[in-house]
Amino acid sequence: MKRNYDIDVLIEKFKKKDKIALARLITLVENNPETTTNIFNNFDSSENDSYIIGITGSPGVGKSTLVNAFSKILLENGKSIGIISVDPTSPFTGGAFLADRVRMTELSLHTNIFIRRLASRCYKDGI
């Protein structure tokens, strides 16, 4: 069943820190890449500073442990965090980025954190 979401309503809810609205916006971008520009144009004049940090590496090198430790420090400093983990479907590695969410169980319960896993959709190594 295909759902229609009003992008403007979702954006307003997201700006009020509604995690469900954020999840739906991500789903829209994931399933309809042509909506990306429309969604992102609503954040051009954002008043808050945000940063994007990319973490990558081979399976088992400690990505989850690093993200967990780094996130705890940011949360202790009053920051809000969004973690988007990409599950690569590469036939070569068979690995999964941040797939071991057991290490991040404590984080996932925190009110200032949003964690979402996305499939790479057949793009090699999650790219």
C-alpha positions in Angstrom: 0.0 0.0 0.0 1.5 3.3 -1.1 1.2 6.2 1.3 1.0 9.9 0.4 2.7 12.2 2.8 2.4 16.0 2.7 6.1 17.0 2.6 5.4 20.5 4.1 3.6 19.0 7.1 6.4 16.4 7.6 9.1 19.2 7.5 7.2 21.3 10.0 6.9 18.3 12.4 10.5 17.4 11.9 11.6 21.0 12.8 9.8 20.4 16.1 12.0 17.3 16.6 9.3 14.7 15.6 11.2 11.5 14.9 8.4 9.9 13.0 8.3 12.8 10.6 12.1 12.4 10.1 11.7 8.7 9.5 9.0 9.4 6.9 11.1 12.1 5.2 14.0 9.6 4.9 11.7 7.0 3.5 10.5 9.5 0.9 14.1 10.3 -0.2 15.0 6.6 -0.2 12.0 5.5 -2.3 11.6 8.7 -4.4 15.0 10.3 -5.0 13.3 13.0 -7.0 11.8 14.4 -3.8 15.3 15.1 -2.3 15.7 18.6 -3.7 12.2 19.7 -2.7 12.8 18.4 0.9 16.3 19.8 1.2 15.3 23.3 -0.1 13.3 23.7 3.1 16.5 23.6 5.2 18.6 26.2 3.3 18.2 28.8 6.0 18.5 26.5 8.9 19.4 28.4 12.1 21.2 25.4 13.7 24.7 24.3 12.9 24.9 20.6 11.9 27.7 18.4 10.9 28.0 15.2 8.8 30.6 12.7 9.8 31.1 9.6 7.7 32.6 6.5 9.2 33.6 3.5 7.0 35.7 0.5 7.3 36.0 -3.2 6.9 33.6 -5.5 8.9 34.8 -6.0 12.5 37.1 -3.0 12.8 35.1 -1.2 15.5 32.8 1.2 13.6 29.9 0.5 16.0 32.1 0.9 19.0 33.5 4.2 17.7 30.1 5.6 16.9 28.8 4.5 20.3 31.7 6.2 22.2 31.6 9.4 20.1 27.8 9.6 20.4 27.9 9.3 24.2 30.3 12.3 24.4 28.1 14.4 22.1 25.0 13.5 24.2 26.8 14.4 27.4 27.3 17.8 25.8 23.6 18.3 25.1 23.8 17.6 21.4 21.1 15.8 19.3 22.4 13.1 17.0 21.1 11.3 13.9 22.8 8.1 12.9 22.1 6.7 9.4 23.8 3.4 8.9 24.0 1.9 5.5 23.8 -1.9 5.2 25.9 -2.8 2.2 24.7 -5.5 0.0 28.0 -6.1 -1.7 28.5 -9.6 -3.0 32.2 -9.1 -2.2 32.2 -8.1 1.5 28.9 -9.5 2.7 29.4 -7.1 5.7 27.0 -4.7 7.2 27.9 -1.2 8.4 26.9 -0.7 12.1 24.8 -3.9 11.9 25.6 -4.8 15.4 23.1 -2.6 17.2 23.6 -4.5 20.4 26.5 -2.1 21.2 24.2 0.9 20.6 21.1 -0.4 22.6 21.7 2.2 25.4 22.0 5.0 22.8 18.8 4.0 21.0 16.8 4.7 24.2 18.1 8.3 24.5 15.6 11.0 23.6 18.2 13.1 21.7 19.2 10.3 19.2 17.7 9.0 16.0 19.1 5.8 14.5 18.1 4.5 11.1 19.5 1.7 9.0 19.2 1.9 5.2 20.0 -0.7 2.6 22.5 0.2 0.0 20.0 -1.0 -2.7 22.6 -3.0 -4.6 25.2 -0.2 -4.8 28.6 -1.7 -4.0 29.7 -1.2 -0.4 26.9 1.2 0.5 28.0 4.0 -1.9 
